[in-house]
């Protein structure tokens, strides 16, 4: 696995990864209506293109294929963490988080129901359960924080 910085040329592949991952991996915890509100089509991530370019964003590649994407902003908010549906359980999310968390004492994220156990294993604690609204559909997630010895 190779970890490298995200660049704008990755946007199309990352958009497809985002859509496929949400609809395949999160389907066990969210309804079809919620999945389409979260990721209605592959182009939806285009709206977040500027965020990925502003943040410290990383790509995990396996044999030249994008297997994961993650980002953190300057305040220590881990914004993106998606692993391709065909590359689950290969420590990709762990490798991405290990890199992104470096240099931060306090890290915050908004974890999906699906991602919550992963973050708990990494030492994140739930601050609050909340509902966010996307396209007039409510989705449950968790505000979580972690302090590190950095």
C-alpha positions in Angstrom: 0.0 0.0 0.0 1.2 3.4 -0.9 0.0 6.6 0.9 0.3 9.9 -1.0 -1.3 13.3 -1.0 -4.6 13.8 -2.7 -4.6 16.0 -5.9 -7.4 17.3 -8.0 -6.8 14.7 -10.7 -8.1 12.1 -8.1 -11.5 13.8 -7.8 -13.4 11.6 -10.3 -12.0 8.3 -8.8 -12.6 9.5 -5.3 -16.2 10.5 -6.2 -16.9 7.0 -7.4 -15.2 5.5 -4.4 -17.3 7.7 -2.1 -20.6 6.8 -3.8 -19.8 3.0 -4.0 -18.6 2.8 -0.4 -21.6 4.6 1.1 -24.1 2.5 -0.8 -22.3 -0.8 -0.2 -20.8 -0.6 3.2 -23.2 1.7 5.1 -26.3 -0.1 3.8 -26.4 -2.3 6.9 -26.9 0.8 9.1 -28.9 3.2 7.0 -32.0 3.0 4.8 -31.9 3.4 1.0 -33.5 6.8 1.4 -30.7 7.8 3.8 -28.0 6.4 1.6 -29.2 8.5 -1.4 -29.4 11.6 0.8 -25.8 11.0 1.9 -24.5 10.2 -1.5 -27.1 10.7 -4.2 -24.8 10.2 -7.1 -21.1 10.0 -8.0 -21.0 13.8 -8.8 -22.1 14.8 -5.3 -18.5 14.8 -4.1 -17.6 17.4 -6.7 -19.2 19.9 -4.3 -16.6 19.0 -1.7 -13.7 19.3 -4.2 -12.5 22.6 -2.7 -12.5 21.1 0.8 -10.3 18.2 -0.1 -7.9 20.6 -1.8 -7.8 22.9 1.3 -7.4 20.1 3.8 -4.6 17.7 4.4 -6.0 14.9 2.3 -4.4 11.5 1.6 -5.0 8.7 -0.8 -4.2 5.0 -0.2 -3.3 3.2 -3.4 -2.9 -0.6 -3.9 -1.4 -1.6 -7.2 -2.1 1.8 -8.6 -5.8 1.8 -7.7 -7.3 4.2 -5.2 -8.3 2.1 -2.2 -9.0 4.8 0.3 -9.2 8.6 0.9 -9.1 10.6 4.1 -8.7 14.2 5.1 -8.2 16.4 8.2 -8.6 20.2 8.4 -6.2 22.6 10.2 -8.3 22.5 13.4 -7.9 18.7 13.7 -11.3 17.8 12.4 -11.0 14.5 10.6 -13.5 15.2 7.8 -13.3 12.3 5.2 -12.5 8.6 5.7 -13.7 6.2 3.1 -12.2 2.9 2.0 -13.2 1.3 -1.3 -15.9 -1.3 -0.9 -13.5 -3.9 -2.4 -10.6 -3.1 0.0 -12.3 -3.3 3.4 -10.5 -4.8 6.4 -7.0 -4.4 5.0 -5.9 -1.7 7.6 -6.3 1.0 5.0 -8.3 3.3 7.3 -5.9 2.7 10.1 -2.9 3.7 7.9 -4.7 6.8 6.7 -5.7 7.8 10.2 -2.2 7.1 11.6 -0.8 9.7 9.1 -3.5 12.3 9.5 -3.5 12.3 13.3 0.2 13.1 13.5 0.8 16.5 15.1 -2.6 16.9 16.6 -3.3 16.7 20.3 -7.1 16.8 19.9 -8.9 15.3 17.0 -12.6 15.5 16.3 -14.8 13.6 13.8 -18.4 13.0 13.0 -18.7 9.2 12.6 -21.4 7.3 10.9 -23.1 4.5 12.7 -21.0 2.2 10.6 -17.7 3.9 11.4 -18.3 4.4 15.1 -16.7 1.0 16.2 -13.6 1.7 14.1 -13.1 5.1 15.8 -13.8 3.7 19.3 -11.1 1.1 18.8 -8.7 4.0 17.9 -9.5 5.7 21.3 -12.2 8.1 20.2 -15.0 8.9 22.7 -18.5 9.8 21.8 -19.4 13.4 22.8 -22.9 13.2 21.5 -25.2 11.3 19.2 -26.9 13.6 16.7 -29.0 13.8 13.6 -27.9 15.7 10.6 -30.2 16.5 7.7 -29.3 16.0 4.1 -31.9 16.6 1.3 -34.6 16.7 4.0 -33.6 13.2 5.3 -32.2 12.7 8.8 -29.1 10.7 9.3 -27.7 9.6 12.7 -24.0 10.2 13.4 -21.7 10.7 16.4 -19.5 13.6 17.3 -16.4 12.0 18.6 -13.0 13.2 20.0 -9.6 11.7 20.7 -6.7 13.1 22.5 -3.3 11.9 21.5 0.2 12.0 23.1 1.6 14.0 20.2 
